[in-house]
Amino acid sequence: MAPRRTQPPRPPAAPPATVEAGAARVRALLVPLFDRKDGSGADWPLMLESLFRAGFEIADGRPDDEARRAIMRRVHEGSYTRLAGDSGEGKPVTAGPVSAPANTAFLKPPGPRPPK
């Protein structure tokens, strides 16, 4: 005798209603895919670069040039804002490396240390 189901089958997931909902769903699906399986979590830099490259491939394949440019413009503005030090939500970005000054010609290396 076959086992009886205790719950009805779940309906397929509907497409996300907003970009934020879509991003949350993509992240939830990708974290297990990029998990290092060593207890240190996902390989975030590899995931980020992979998403950017996949996004560019998708954008390049869109037939409507104006719609593609509008999407790329919005993504660029968000990327530029984050690169400039803002999280995009009005909060400063505090994580990540500190960029070096652009002009270091006036800086001199320290001299020899005095003996102890």
C-alpha positions in Angstrom: 0.0 0.0 0.0 1.4 3.5 -1.0 1.9 6.0 1.8 -0.8 8.7 2.0 0.1 12.3 1.7 -0.6 14.4 4.7 -0.4 17.7 3.0 -1.6 18.8 -0.5 1.2 19.6 -3.0 2.4 23.1 -2.9 1.5 25.3 -5.9 4.5 26.6 -7.9 6.0 29.8 -6.7 4.7 32.9 -8.4 7.2 35.3 -9.9 8.4 38.0 -7.4 6.3 41.1 -7.4 9.2 43.5 -6.8 12.9 43.8 -7.6 13.7 43.5 -3.9 11.6 40.3 -3.6 13.4 38.9 -6.6 16.8 39.7 -5.2 15.9 38.1 -1.9 14.8 34.9 -3.7 17.9 34.8 -5.9 20.2 35.3 -2.8 18.3 32.5 -1.0 18.8 30.1 -4.0 22.5 31.0 -4.5 23.8 30.9 -1.0 23.6 27.1 -0.9 25.2 26.9 -4.4 28.2 29.0 -3.4 28.6 27.5 0.1 32.2 26.4 0.7 31.0 23.5 2.8 33.8 24.2 5.3 31.8 26.1 7.9 33.0 29.5 6.7 29.9 30.3 4.6 29.4 31.3 1.0 32.2 32.5 -1.3 30.7 36.0 -1.5 33.2 37.5 -4.0 32.8 34.6 -6.4 29.0 34.9 -6.1 29.0 38.7 -6.7 31.2 38.5 -9.7 29.2 35.6 -11.1 26.0 37.5 -10.7 27.5 40.6 -12.4 28.7 38.5 -15.3 25.4 36.7 -15.7 23.6 40.0 -15.5 25.7 41.5 -18.3 25.1 38.4 -20.5 21.4 38.7 -19.9 21.4 42.4 -20.6 23.4 41.9 -23.8 20.8 39.4 -25.0 17.8 41.7 -24.6 16.4 42.7 -28.0 15.0 46.1 -26.8 18.0 48.4 -26.7 16.1 51.2 -24.9 14.8 48.9 -22.1 18.3 47.4 -21.7 19.9 50.8 -21.4 17.3 51.9 -18.8 18.0 48.9 -16.6 21.8 49.3 -17.0 21.5 53.0 -16.1 19.6 52.1 -12.9 22.2 49.4 -12.0 25.1 51.8 -12.7 23.6 54.5 -10.5 23.2 52.1 -7.6 26.8 50.7 -8.1 28.2 54.2 -8.4 26.5 55.3 -5.2 27.9 52.3 -3.3 31.4 52.9 -4.8 31.2 56.5 -3.6 30.5 55.3 0.0 26.8 55.3 0.4 24.8 52.0 0.9 22.0 53.3 -1.4 19.7 53.7 1.6 21.2 56.9 3.0 23.5 54.9 5.3 27.3 55.2 4.8 29.1 52.0 3.8 31.4 51.0 6.6 32.6 47.6 5.6 35.3 47.0 3.0 38.8 48.2 2.3 39.8 51.8 2.8 40.9 53.3 -0.5 44.4 54.8 -0.8 44.8 58.5 -1.5 44.8 59.3 -5.2 48.0 61.4 -5.1 50.8 59.9 -2.9 53.7 61.8 -4.6 54.1 64.1 -1.7 54.3 61.3 0.9 57.8 60.2 1.9 58.6 56.8 3.3 59.6 56.8 7.0 63.3 57.1 7.8 65.4 54.6 9.6 64.3 53.8 13.1 66.5 54.8 16.0 68.3 52.0 17.9 66.5 50.7 21.0 
